[in-house]
Amino acid sequence: MDMITPFVIPLWAELTAVGLGALQGALFAAGFTDRRIDVLGVVLVGIGVALGGSLLRDVLLGEPPVVIYGGWYVAVAAVTALLGLPLQRLFVRLDPLIVALDAVTIGIFGAIGASKALALGVPPVPAVFVGAAAAVGGSVLRDVTLNLPVALLHVSSLYAIAAAAGTALLVTLVAAGVPVLYAAVACVVLTTAVRLLAVRFNWSIPEQRAMVLRRRRGGLA
């Protein structure tokens, strides 16, 4: 595959996505009132959700983390997470809008991650993995930080599947000679559609039952 130019969006749009991720992470952490998480802890979780995917992407690619060397990323994530706390009740009412924006956001981060991987000469299948990791890495870091079961490893609304489908489409289109910008738009559209449809109709991957069946057959359950 020929080298490509990574999909690039305006800095303001990327920072908007970062802010949305930070807001969601902060609101999620603030909901655990029984754990008595302080304001600093809530802000740190928000930063992790906002920047975790980009950080994981660059680590996998062996690149200097852009969220560390870029001057605005951490600041925007921290300020958004902090300012979102007093408006928690308002954002709860706007939850459908936030879910929709989140679906777009994971599509954008997935497209950036996959196209960056391709531009660095990563083969197609690993590039899909890098893109999906960039899209969902923040949620994994959130769960680990809060000592929760990692949501992506349990039955859920196809969060990772949506990201992987979008990045796989991008890689396929680029391999077919489609300009990366158009391939990235298709990636975002497919990721967003799969994620929103999964939420709307409660789609999920069937639960793993092989161990349960073996135990029952062996008289252990």
N, C-alpha and C positions, 0 to 999 in steps of 0.2 A: 504493500500500500504506500502511495506517495505521502510525503510529509504534508500536513495541513496546517493552516493557521487556526489557533484555538478560537472558539466562539467567545466573543467579548461583548459584554453589555456595558452601558454607561455606569460610571462609578455610583451615581445617585441611585440607580435602579438596584445595583448590588447591595448598597448600604441599606436600602429599603428592605430588601430580603433579609439582611442581617438583623435589622431592627425588629422585624416581625418574628424571627426565630428567637431573639432575646426576650421579646414580650411573652411569647408562648411559654418559654422555659420558666420565666419568672412567675407567671400566673400558675403554672403547674406546681412549682415548688411552694408557692404561697398557700396552695390548697391543703397542704399537709400541716394543719394547725396543731395536730397532736404531737408532732415532732419538735415543735418550738424552734423552727428554723429562723435565724435572725435575718435582718435585712441584707447583710453582707453575703450570707449563704444564698439567699434568693437571687441576688445579683450575679453571683458566681455561676449558679446553675443556668441563668439566662445567657450569660456569656458562653458557657459551654455548648448550649443548644445552638446558638447563633453561629459559632465559629468551629465547632467540632468537626463538621463534615469537610470544610475546607482544609483544616489542619490535617485530618486523616488523609485526604487526597494528596497533599504535598509530601507527607511522610512516605506514603506508598510509592510516590514517583521520585523520591530522593531529591526534591526541590526545596529551596528555602521557603518556609511557610509564609505565604503572602499576608496572612492575618496578623503575623507578628511584625513583619517588616513594613507593612502598610500602616500609615499613620492614623487612619480613621476607623478601622474595623473594631478594635477593642473599645475605643471611646464611644462609638455609636451604640454598640451592644450594651455597654454598662449604663449609659444614660437612659436608653430606652427601657431597659429592665427596671431601673430605679423609678422612672417617671410612671411606669405602668402600674405600680403597686397601688397608688391612691385611686386609680380608675378601674380597679378590679371588677366591681359590679357592672360598670358600663360594658367592659369587654366580654363579660359573661353573656350579656344580652346580644352582643354582636358575634357570638360564637359561629353561626353559619358562615358569615363573611370571612372570619379568620380561618376557618377550615378551608374555604375556597382559596384564599390567598396562600395558605400553607401548601396546598396542592400545587399551585403554580410555582412556589418557591422551590420545592423539591425537584420539580422539573428543570428549573433554571440551573440549580446547583449540579444536578445530574448532567445536564448538557455541557456545562463548563468543565466538569471533571472528565467526562469521556472525551471531549474534543481536545483537552489539554494532554490527556494520555496519548491520544493518536498523534498529536503534534510532536510528542517526544519519542515517537517510534514504538510505542507499546502495541503489541498485537491486538486484534479485534476483541477476542474473548476477555483477556485481562482488562482491556479498556472499558468494557461494559461493567466489570466488577468495580473498577476505580470510580466510574461515574455513579454507580449505585451506592457505593460507600460514601462518596461525597454528599449524596442526597440525604442519606439517613444517619450519617455518623453522629450528628448532634443529638439525636434521640437516644442513641446507644450511650453516649457520654452522660447524658442526663440520668438515665436509669442506673448506671454504675455509680455516679456521684451520690444519688439518693439511696443507694443500696436496695434497689428494687429489681425484680426479675426483668431481664431485658425484653422489652415488648416485642421486638422483632423475632424472638425465638418462641413466641407463643401465638396462639390463634388470634388474628387481628385483621384489620380491614385492608389487607394487601398493600401495606405501606411500602415495603421493600419490593414487592412484585411490580407495583406501579413504576417505581424508579428504574428497575431493571428492564422493564418493557420499553420504557422511553429511551434509555441509553442504548439498548440493543437496536432499536429502530434507527437511532442516529448513526451508529457504527455501520449498519447495513446500507443506509442511504449514502454515506460518505464513500463506502467501498464501491458503490454503484456509480460514483462520479457526481453525486448531487452536491452543490456548494454547502459548506458547513453551516452557513447561516440558515438556509432553508431546512437542513437536517435538524438543526437545533430547535427551530420553531416546531417542527413535527414532534420532536422529543418532548417538548414542554406540553404540547396539546395532548399527546397520548398519555403522558404521566398524569396530567391533571384530570383527564376524563376517567381513567381507570381508578384513580384514587377517589374521586367524587362519587362515581357509580358504586364503588365498594362501600363507601360510607352510607349512601342513600339506600342501598338494598341489602346492607349487612353481609356482603360477600366475605368469605374467608377461606383459607386453605383447610381441608379436612384435618381434624386432630389426629395425631399419631397414636394408633391403638394397638400396634403389634405387640408391645410388651404386655399390655393388659390381657390380650387374648392368650399369649403364651402362659401367663400366670394362671389364668382360669383353667386352661387345659391341663396344667400341671397340678391343679388342686391347691394353688397358693393364694387364691383370691375367692 
